[in-house]
Amino acid sequence: MLILSRKVNEKIMIGDDISISIIEIQGDHIRLGVDAPKAVKVFRQEVFDAIKSQNKAAAESKPVFPDFDFSVTREPF
């Protein structure tokens, strides 16, 4: 893990097109700004974990099909 020190209004660059800005520091809270292309998904860790969990549960679930009554017959045209 790379550990960096930054001050308010300083940035960290990831590659050529992603920057993380330090917006505000108050006690033990830091506000960050992330500037990235729209194709790059950016999530807080707890949101990312919830999405992964929901995706895993959906992939492991069995499909539910509606009950059809096939006993009804129609007269041919």
C-alpha positions in Angstrom: 0.0 0.0 0.0 1.3 3.4 -0.9 0.8 6.0 1.9 0.9 9.7 1.0 0.6 12.9 2.9 -1.5 15.7 1.4 -2.8 19.0 2.5 -6.1 20.8 1.6 -6.2 21.7 -2.1 -3.5 19.2 -3.0 -4.1 16.3 -5.3 -3.1 12.7 -5.9 -3.0 11.5 -9.5 -3.9 7.9 -10.6 -2.8 7.3 -14.1 -3.3 10.2 -16.5 -7.0 10.8 -16.0 -8.0 10.2 -12.4 -7.3 12.8 -9.7 -8.2 12.8 -6.0 -8.3 16.2 -4.3 -8.3 16.9 -0.6 -11.2 19.2 -0.2 -11.5 19.6 3.6 -10.0 18.2 6.8 -12.0 18.5 10.1 -10.7 16.4 13.0 -10.7 12.8 11.9 -12.9 13.4 8.8 -11.5 14.2 5.3 -13.6 15.2 2.3 -12.2 14.0 -1.0 -13.0 15.0 -4.5 -12.6 12.4 -7.2 -12.3 13.5 -10.9 -12.5 10.5 -13.2 -13.9 9.6 -16.6 -17.6 8.6 -16.6 -16.5 5.0 -17.6 -14.7 4.6 -14.2 -17.0 3.6 -11.4 -16.1 5.2 -8.0 -17.8 3.9 -4.9 -17.3 4.2 -1.1 -16.0 0.8 0.2 -19.3 0.0 2.1 -21.4 0.7 -1.1 -19.0 -1.4 -3.2 -19.2 -4.3 -0.7 -23.0 -4.1 -0.7 -23.1 -4.2 -4.5 -20.8 -7.2 -4.6 -22.9 -9.0 -2.0 -26.2 -8.3 -3.9 -24.6 -9.4 -7.2 -23.3 -12.6 -5.6 -26.8 -13.4 -4.1 -28.5 -12.7 -7.4 -26.0 -15.0 -9.3 -26.6 -17.8 -6.7 -30.4 -17.5 -6.7 -32.6 -19.8 -8.7 -34.8 -18.1 -11.4 -38.5 -17.9 -10.4 -40.9 -18.6 -13.2 -44.6 -17.7 -13.1 -47.1 -20.6 -12.9 -48.9 -21.1 -16.2 -52.1 -23.1 -16.6 -51.4 -25.1 -19.8 -54.6 -27.1 -19.4 -56.7 -24.5 -21.1 -57.3 -25.4 -24.8 -58.2 -23.2 -27.6 -60.2 -23.9 -30.7 -58.1 -23.6 -33.9 -58.9 -20.8 -36.2 
